[in-house]
Amino acid sequence: MRAVALVCTLSPSPAPSSSQLLAEQTIAALDGHGVTGRVIRIADHDVRPGVETDMGNGDAWPEIRAAILGADILVLSTPIWLGHPCSIAQRVLERLDAEISETDDEGRMLTYGKVAAVCVVGNEDGAHKVSADIFQGLNDVGFSLAPNAVTYWVGEAMQGTDYQDLDETPEKTAATTKTLAANTAHLARQLRTAPYPSSS
């Protein structure tokens, strides 16, 4: 089984990123369940605004989309900005909106049977609200979500500590990441052997 993590930090490489760190930890946890994965930092690619599978003119989304469609699991990792998923995460969801009109011979979206999970980091409360927004968007475009499909860390309000600056991963975050990985891999295996029915 395969997974791809889309990291939606606003900073391109090689800048350090808490969103990338938590995504990498999630991919490592999935590896413990027989899932191989890769991480793509969206800010490193020219993903054009729009709601089509290919916006032309050098748009990098078609290659990223191919990685998503070739995987069993999608992990979307975002920081919190102003209490919301960041703008790059919103752009990813907007590009995924094109999947609503992309169907197989039985009328199912090509994302049916794929499982999604979410990583959230920030320095303020809001992880539940941000994950709820992303959950709804991912479900609208065909992804399934297992129980406890989010792992997150938020620092104390109005403080400057980032997740990547911590001396060690907090026990609660590590445990949540472990649960996310176990449940997500389990659901992906179930859907591989028992696909959703025809939508025609």
N, C-alpha and C positions, 0 to 999 in steps of 0.2 A: 504494500500500500504506500501511497505517496501523499505528501502534504506540501503546500506552498504557503508561506507567510508573507503578506504584504505589509511592509512597515511604512506608516504614514507620518513619520516625523517630518517637520517642516525643513529640517536641515539635511542637505546632501552629504554624502560621504566626502571626506573621512571624519566629519564631525561626530563626536560621541553621541549616542542616542539611548535614552532610557526605554523608548518604545522598541528599539531594535534589541536591546538586552533582554527584555521580557519575551519578545517573540522568539529569540534564540533559545531561551530557557524552555519555552513551550515546545519548540521543535525537538529539543533534546529529550523532553519528557515523552513526547510521542514516539521517539526512537525506541524507548523502552517497551513499546507495544508493537514493535515490528513495522513502524511507519518511518520511511525515509523522507527527508524534507529539505527544502531550500528556502532562503530568505531573499526577498526582493525589496530594496528600498526605493519607493516610488519617486522620491525627490531626485534620484539619480537618472531618471528617465523622462523623456519628453512626452508625458501623458497629456494629450490635448483635452480641453473642456468639451463636453458634448454628451449625447446619449445614444451614440451609434457604436457598433463594434469596431469601426475604423473611421477616424476623422480625417485621414489622408495627410499629405504634406509632412511625412516623417513621423507621424503619430506612433508612439511606442506601445500603445495599448494592445494592438493585435498580438504581439509576441507575449506580453504578460497574460493576455486572455488565453492563449494557447497553453501556457503553464497551468492556469487555473483549471481549464477543461481537461488537462492531462492528469490532474491530481484527484484524489478522493476527498481531501480535506483542505479547506481554505481557512487560514488564520489571518484575521485583520487586526493590526496593532496600531493604536492611536494614542496620542497625548490628549489631554483635556485642555482646551483653550476657551476662556470665557464661558465655562460651564458646558461646552459642546464638544462633539468630535471635531478634530481639526479640519481645515479646509481640504487637505489632501484626502482624508478619509471620505469626506463628502464627495469629492470628485470620483473616487473609486466606486462609490455606490451609484453615482450618476452614470458612470460607464457601464456598470453591471446592469443598469436598467434596460440596456439593449437586449439582454437575455430573455426578456419577457416575450419577444417576438421571434426568438430562435428556438425551434422545436424539432423533435425527432419525428420519425414516421408515425408514431402513435400519439402525437400531439403534446408530448411532455417537453418542458423546457430542458435544455441540455444540462442544466445545473441540477435537475432532479437526481436524487441519489447521492449527491455530494453533501458533505457535512461541513458546517462552519463553526468557528469559535472566535472569541474576541479577547484581546489584551488591551488594558487601559492603564495609563500612568498619568499622574498629575500632582500638583502641589495644592490641591483644594478638593473638597468633597465634590462628588458628581459622577463617580464611576458607575453607579447604578443607572443614572439618567442617560449617560453616554452609551452604556452597553444596551440599554433598552432601545435607544434610537437605532443603533446599528443592527441589533437583533431583528427589528421590524423590517429594515431595509433588506437585509440578507434573506429573510424569509419571503419577502415579496418577490424576489428574483429567483426563487426556487431552491435555496439552500435549507437543509434541515439543521436543527440545533439540539444537541443533547442536553440533559439536565446539567446545571452548573457549567454552562458553556462560556464563562468569562473568568479570567484571572486579572487581578488588578492590584495596584499599590497607589495610594494617595498620601502625600505628606501632610504635615500640619499646615493649617491655613496661614497664608501670608508669610511663609518661610521659604528659604531658597534651596533646601536640600532636594536633589533629584534622586530617583531610584538608583541610577548608575553610580551615585556617590556613596551609597551605603556600604559599610564594611562587609556585610553579609546579607543574603536574601532573608527577609523576615520569614519566620516559621509559617505564619498564616498564608502568606503569598505562595510559598513553596508548596504547601499542602493543597492550596486551591489550584495551582498549576498542575499538580499531580492528578487531582480529580478530573480536571478538564481533559487532560490527555487520555485518561482511562475511559471516560464516558464517550468522548468524541471518537476514539478509535473503535470502541465497541459498536457504536451506532453506524459508523462507516462500513464495518464488516457486515452488519445485519442488512444494510441497504444494498450492499453488493450482491448478497445471496437472495434477497427478496425485494426486487425493485418495486417502485410505485406502479399502480395500475395505469392503463392507457387513459389519456385525457380526451381522446377522440369520441 
